[in-house]
Amino acid sequence: MKPPITHKRRMNGKVGRCGLCQLETVSGSSFCPTHTRADKNLREGYDAWNIAYGNVALAKYFARLIKLPESGGRVKELVRFYQNNPGRWK
């Protein structure tokens, strides 16, 4: 179990905040657990699309995901985040 977030832990900078929703981040990530899982799925999906359809441009992949009703809200938030911060997609 995680130790509680205390004022002292916050002040020491040991608690990071998700860049999208401001919840506590996962260790080694700049996102909360939900956005970390969505990011993993987003990246795995991009790899799968590249295998299935050949080299798919990242912008085209993002544009398509935004339009798909099957895409979850967290994935769409990440897509918009990466569209606005392309350098963060590695």
C-alpha positions as CSV (number, residue, x, y, z in Angstrom):
1,M,0.0,0.0,0.0
2,K,1.2,3.5,-0.8
3,P,2.0,5.8,2.0
4,P,-0.5,8.6,2.4
5,I,0.2,11.9,0.6
6,T,1.3,14.3,3.3
7,H,2.2,17.9,3.2
8,K,5.8,17.0,3.9
9,R,5.9,14.5,0.9
10,R,4.4,17.2,-1.3
11,M,6.8,19.8,-0.3
12,N,9.8,17.4,-0.9
13,G,8.6,17.0,-4.5
14,K,8.2,13.2,-4.1
15,V,4.6,13.3,-5.3
16,G,4.3,14.1,-9.0
17,R,1.1,15.2,-10.6
18,C,-0.4,13.9,-13.9
19,G,0.0,16.5,-16.7
20,L,-3.6,15.8,-17.7
21,C,-5.7,15.3,-14.6
22,Q,-3.4,16.4,-11.7
23,L,-3.8,13.0,-9.9
24,E,-0.7,11.4,-8.3
25,T,1.6,9.9,-11.0
26,V,2.9,6.4,-11.3
27,S,6.5,5.8,-10.5
28,G,8.6,6.4,-13.6
29,S,5.8,8.1,-15.5
30,S,4.5,11.6,-15.9
31,F,0.9,10.3,-15.9
32,C,-1.5,8.9,-13.3
33,P,-2.3,5.2,-13.4
34,T,-5.3,5.6,-15.7
35,H,-3.5,7.8,-18.2
36,T,-0.4,5.5,-18.0
37,R,-2.5,2.5,-19.0
38,A,-4.1,4.5,-21.8
39,D,-0.7,5.7,-23.0
40,K,0.5,2.0,-23.1
41,N,-2.6,1.1,-25.1
42,L,-2.1,4.0,-27.4
43,R,1.5,3.1,-28.1
44,E,0.7,-0.6,-28.6
45,G,-2.2,0.3,-30.9
46,Y,0.2,2.4,-33.0
47,D,2.6,-0.5,-33.3
48,A,-0.3,-2.8,-34.3
49,W,-1.6,-0.3,-36.9
50,N,1.9,0.0,-38.4
51,I,2.1,-3.8,-38.7
52,A,-1.4,-4.0,-40.2
53,Y,-1.5,-1.0,-42.5
54,G,2.2,-0.3,-43.2
55,N,3.8,2.9,-42.0
56,V,1.0,5.0,-40.7
57,A,1.8,8.7,-40.1
58,L,1.4,9.5,-36.4
59,A,-0.8,12.5,-37.3
60,K,-3.1,10.3,-39.3
61,Y,-3.3,7.7,-36.5
62,F,-4.2,10.4,-34.0
63,A,-6.8,12.0,-36.3
64,R,-8.4,8.6,-36.8
65,L,-8.5,7.8,-33.1
66,I,-10.2,11.0,-32.3
67,K,-13.0,10.1,-34.7
68,L,-13.5,6.5,-33.5
69,P,-16.4,6.1,-31.1
70,E,-14.5,3.1,-29.6
71,S,-11.7,5.2,-28.4
72,G,-12.0,5.9,-24.7
73,G,-12.0,9.4,-23.2
74,R,-8.5,9.0,-21.6
75,V,-7.0,7.9,-24.9
76,K,-8.6,10.9,-26.6
77,E,-7.2,13.2,-23.9
78,L,-3.7,11.7,-24.5
79,V,-4.1,12.1,-28.3
80,R,-4.9,15.8,-27.8
81,F,-2.0,16.2,-25.4
82,Y,0.4,14.6,-27.9
83,Q,-1.0,16.7,-30.7
84,N,-0.2,19.8,-28.7
85,N,3.1,18.5,-27.4
86,P,4.6,16.4,-30.2
87,G,8.0,16.2,-28.6
88,R,6.6,14.2,-25.7
89,W,5.8,11.2,-28.0
90,K,9.1,9.2,-28.1
